[in-house]
Amino acid sequence: MDELIQKVAEKTGLPADGARKAADAVVGFLKEKLPAGLGGQIDQLLAGGGSGGLGDLAKKVGGLLGK
């Protein structure tokens, strides 16, 4: 999650606390909208775990969307 917060801060110029709030809002939104299993994978990805990383998550989301 720290990497995401840092990236948001860099791209937006927000201070760290503002970037954290923005990142939390986006992650929360994604977890609400995606199927439950993918929400857990988002948590793993942000914690630095998961075997397939972001690419694997993107493939699963794409599969759900028919792409």
Backbone torsions as a table, in degrees:
resi	resn	phi	psi	omega
1	MET	NA	-33.8	-179.7
2	ASP	-60.5	-37.5	179.3
3	GLU	-64.4	-41.4	178.4
4	LEU	-64.1	-43.9	179.9
5	ILE	-62.1	-43.2	178.6
6	GLN	-61.5	-42.7	-179.7
7	LYS	-64.7	-42.0	178.3
8	VAL	-63.1	-43.5	179.3
9	ALA	-61.7	-43.5	179.9
10	GLU	-63.8	-44.5	-174.8
11	LYS	-74.9	-29.2	-174.2
12	THR	-106.9	-19.0	-175.2
13	GLY	79.9	7.4	178.3
14	LEU	-71.4	149.1	171.4
15	PRO	-68.1	164.6	-174.6
16	ALA	-54.2	-41.5	-178.3
17	ASP	-67.6	-37.2	176.4
18	GLY	-68.8	-39.7	178.2
19	ALA	-64.6	-38.6	177.8
20	ARG	-62.3	-44.2	179.2
21	LYS	-62.7	-41.6	179.1
22	ALA	-64.9	-45.8	179.9
23	ALA	-62.8	-43.7	178.4
24	ASP	-60.2	-40.0	179.9
25	ALA	-64.5	-43.6	-179.4
26	VAL	-67.3	-45.3	179.8
27	VAL	-62.1	-43.5	177.5
28	GLY	-60.3	-42.4	178.4
29	PHE	-61.1	-47.5	-179.7
30	LEU	-61.5	-42.1	-178.7
31	LYS	-66.2	-31.5	177.1
32	GLU	-71.1	-37.3	-172.4
33	LYS	-88.0	-27.1	-178.9
34	LEU	-87.8	156.0	175.5
35	PRO	-57.1	152.9	-173.2
36	ALA	-53.3	-41.1	-178.8
37	GLY	-61.4	-35.0	179.8
38	LEU	-75.6	-29.7	176.5
39	GLY	-60.4	-40.9	177.0
40	GLY	-65.3	-35.6	178.4
41	GLN	-70.1	-32.2	175.0
42	ILE	-62.6	-43.8	177.6
43	ASP	-59.2	-44.4	179.2
44	GLN	-62.7	-43.8	-179.5
45	LEU	-61.4	-45.2	-178.8
46	LEU	-70.3	-24.3	177.5
47	ALA	-84.1	-5.1	178.8
48	GLY	93.4	7.8	-179.4
49	GLY	-104.9	-163.4	178.8
50	GLY	91.3	136.7	-174.6
51	SER	-77.5	-38.4	-174.0
52	GLY	-96.9	-11.9	178.9
53	GLY	67.0	-157.9	-175.5
54	LEU	-63.9	-38.0	179.9
55	GLY	-60.8	-41.5	179.3
56	ASP	-65.7	-42.4	179.1
57	LEU	-63.6	-42.6	179.6
58	ALA	-61.9	-40.1	178.0
59	LYS	-62.7	-41.3	-179.8
60	LYS	-66.6	-42.0	177.9
61	VAL	-64.0	-44.3	177.5
62	GLY	-59.2	-39.1	177.9
63	GLY	-63.8	-37.6	178.0
64	LEU	-67.3	-30.0	-177.9
65	LEU	-92.4	2.3	178.7
66	GLY	77.8	26.3	-179.4
67	LYS	-118.4	NA	NA
